[in-house]
Amino acid sequence: AYADITLFGDIGLAMLKMMGHSATVSGAILADDVPLALNRLTATIAKNKDSLPKEHVDQEEPGVSMAHRALPLIELLTAAAKSKCNVMWD
């Protein structure tokens, strides 16, 4: 339903937790559970919209917010929910 995306390290694990999933790699969300995962992720992102990942808080260069980093995952989950597809990662 959507192209593969790559999320690295703590950022990817944090987003899994935001979706209500354990930070287990490899993992999957069944098609019926994708809308709930999407809702949890978007609600958490909205609540912390401007927050930066921990690794960027003290750096001199501007960091990328979690809201911005989550966009590809939100789009993937939206496409999966629309197509009623499972989502898998490793």
VENHU-V623975 format. One record per residue. N is the residue number from 1. RES is the residue in three letters. PHI is phi in degrees with one decimal (none if undefined). Layout:
n=N res=RES phi=PHI
n=N res=RES phi=PHI
//
This chain:
n=1 res=ALA phi=none
n=2 res=TYR phi=-155.7
n=3 res=ALA phi=-67.7
n=4 res=ASP phi=-63.3
n=5 res=ILE phi=-125.8
n=6 res=THR phi=-125.7
n=7 res=LEU phi=-122.5
n=8 res=PHE phi=-103.1
n=9 res=GLY phi=49.1
n=10 res=ASP phi=-62.5
n=11 res=ILE phi=-64.4
n=12 res=GLY phi=-62.1
n=13 res=LEU phi=-65.1
n=14 res=ALA phi=-63.3
n=15 res=MET phi=-69.2
n=16 res=LEU phi=-60.2
n=17 res=LYS phi=-65.1
n=18 res=MET phi=-61.9
n=19 res=MET phi=-79.8
n=20 res=GLY phi=87.8
n=21 res=HIS phi=-106.6
n=22 res=SER phi=-68.2
n=23 res=ALA phi=-85.3
n=24 res=THR phi=-85.8
n=25 res=VAL phi=-121.9
n=26 res=SER phi=-79.7
n=27 res=GLY phi=-162.7
n=28 res=ALA phi=-158.9
n=29 res=ILE phi=-124.8
n=30 res=LEU phi=-68.9
n=31 res=ALA phi=-51.1
n=32 res=ASP phi=-66.4
n=33 res=ASP phi=-96.5
n=34 res=VAL phi=-61.8
n=35 res=PRO phi=-58.2
n=36 res=LEU phi=-65.3
n=37 res=ALA phi=-60.9
n=38 res=LEU phi=-62.4
n=39 res=ASN phi=-62.1
n=40 res=ARG phi=-63.5
n=41 res=LEU phi=-62.5
n=42 res=THR phi=-66.3
n=43 res=ALA phi=-66.0
n=44 res=THR phi=-66.5
n=45 res=ILE phi=-62.1
n=46 res=ALA phi=-62.2
n=47 res=LYS phi=-68.1
n=48 res=ASN phi=-119.5
n=49 res=LYS phi=-50.5
n=50 res=ASP phi=-97.9
n=51 res=SER phi=-71.3
n=52 res=LEU phi=-102.1
n=53 res=PRO phi=-57.2
n=54 res=LYS phi=-52.1
n=55 res=GLU phi=-67.7
n=56 res=HIS phi=-107.5
n=57 res=VAL phi=-63.1
n=58 res=ASP phi=-102.4
n=59 res=GLN phi=-81.8
n=60 res=GLU phi=-75.1
n=61 res=GLU phi=-78.6
n=62 res=PRO phi=-64.4
n=63 res=GLY phi=-90.3
n=64 res=VAL phi=-103.1
n=65 res=SER phi=-66.0
n=66 res=MET phi=-63.2
n=67 res=ALA phi=-59.7
n=68 res=HIS phi=-70.4
n=69 res=ARG phi=-65.8
n=70 res=ALA phi=-79.9
n=71 res=LEU phi=-52.7
n=72 res=PRO phi=-61.3
n=73 res=LEU phi=-68.9
n=74 res=ILE phi=-62.4
n=75 res=GLU phi=-64.4
n=76 res=LEU phi=-61.9
n=77 res=LEU phi=-65.3
n=78 res=THR phi=-62.8
n=79 res=ALA phi=-64.6
n=80 res=ALA phi=-65.7
n=81 res=ALA phi=-64.8
n=82 res=LYS phi=-63.2
n=83 res=SER phi=-90.8
n=84 res=LYS phi=55.5
n=85 res=CYS phi=-110.9
n=86 res=ASN phi=-71.3
n=87 res=VAL phi=-121.9
n=88 res=MET phi=-127.4
n=89 res=TRP phi=-144.6
n=90 res=ASP phi=-152.6
//
